[in-house]
Amino acid sequence: MTKTELIDHVAEKTGNTKKDCNEIINTTFDSIMEYLKQEAKKKQDSRDNVQIIGFGSFEVRDRKARQGRNPQNPDETIKIPARKVPVFRAGKTFKETVKGK
């Protein structure tokens, strides 16, 4: 499902216009990304996240620096720097829905 298909589906389910649904969905996604961006900028390792009960949670995790292989030259070792990455963890209700329970 693409974002456009999601907007169409939400508009159909709610009876709202596609324009209104587009604005709501974009604002929701932007709000989640802005919050996680703020969390990523914090110096300490805070485990604050965006939690949507029944759906899942979004958080920022630290990925440690590590050694890797150059894909163009497998004999060459390269350093992969540490960085912060966004992570989504599905909630219990979400997992059960996908399983078909």
VENWOMO-V412188 format. One record per residue. N is the residue number from 1. SS is DSSP state (2 for helix, 1 for strand, 0 for the rest). PHI is phi as a letter, one per 20 degrees, with the letter a starting at -180 (NA if undefined). BURIAL is b if it has 24 or more other ideal C-beta (glycine too) atoms within 12 Angstrom, else e. Layout:
# VENWOMO-V412188
n->[N | N]
ss->[SS | SS]
phi->[PHI | PHI]
burial->[BURIAL | BURIAL]
This chain:
# VENWOMO-V412188
n->[1 | 2 | 3 | 4 | 5 | 6 | 7 | 8 | 9 | 10 | 11 | 12 | 13 | 14 | 15 | 16 | 17 | 18 | 19 | 20 | 21 | 22 | 23 | 24 | 25 | 26 | 27 | 28 | 29 | 30 | 31 | 32 | 33 | 34 | 35 | 36 | 37 | 38 | 39 | 40 | 41 | 42 | 43 | 44 | 45 | 46 | 47 | 48 | 49 | 50 | 51 | 52 | 53 | 54 | 55 | 56 | 57 | 58 | 59 | 60 | 61 | 62 | 63 | 64 | 65 | 66 | 67 | 68 | 69 | 70 | 71 | 72 | 73 | 74 | 75 | 76 | 77 | 78 | 79 | 80 | 81 | 82 | 83 | 84 | 85 | 86 | 87 | 88 | 89 | 90 | 91 | 92 | 93 | 94 | 95 | 96 | 97 | 98 | 99 | 100 | 101]
ss->[0 | 0 | 2 | 2 | 2 | 2 | 2 | 2 | 2 | 2 | 2 | 2 | 2 | 2 | 0 | 0 | 0 | 2 | 2 | 2 | 2 | 2 | 2 | 2 | 2 | 2 | 2 | 2 | 2 | 2 | 2 | 2 | 2 | 2 | 2 | 2 | 2 | 2 | 2 | 2 | 2 | 0 | 0 | 0 | 0 | 0 | 0 | 0 | 1 | 1 | 1 | 1 | 0 | 0 | 0 | 1 | 1 | 1 | 1 | 1 | 1 | 1 | 1 | 0 | 0 | 1 | 1 | 1 | 1 | 1 | 0 | 0 | 1 | 1 | 1 | 1 | 1 | 1 | 1 | 1 | 0 | 0 | 1 | 1 | 1 | 1 | 1 | 1 | 1 | 1 | 0 | 2 | 2 | 2 | 2 | 2 | 2 | 2 | 2 | 0 | 0]
phi->[NA | e | f | f | f | f | f | g | f | f | f | f | f | e | n | e | f | f | f | f | f | g | f | f | f | f | f | f | f | f | f | f | f | f | f | f | f | f | f | f | f | f | f | f | e | e | d | f | b | d | d | d | g | n | d | r | c | d | b | d | c | e | d | f | f | b | e | b | d | f | f | e | b | g | f | e | e | c | e | d | f | f | a | d | c | f | c | d | c | f | e | g | f | g | f | f | f | f | f | n | e]
burial->[e | e | e | e | e | e | b | e | e | b | e | e | e | e | e | e | e | e | e | e | b | e | e | e | b | e | e | e | e | e | e | b | e | e | b | b | e | e | b | b | e | e | e | e | e | e | e | e | e | b | e | e | e | e | e | e | b | b | b | b | e | e | e | e | e | e | e | e | e | e | e | e | e | e | e | e | e | e | e | e | e | e | e | e | e | e | e | e | e | e | e | e | e | e | e | e | e | e | e | e | e]
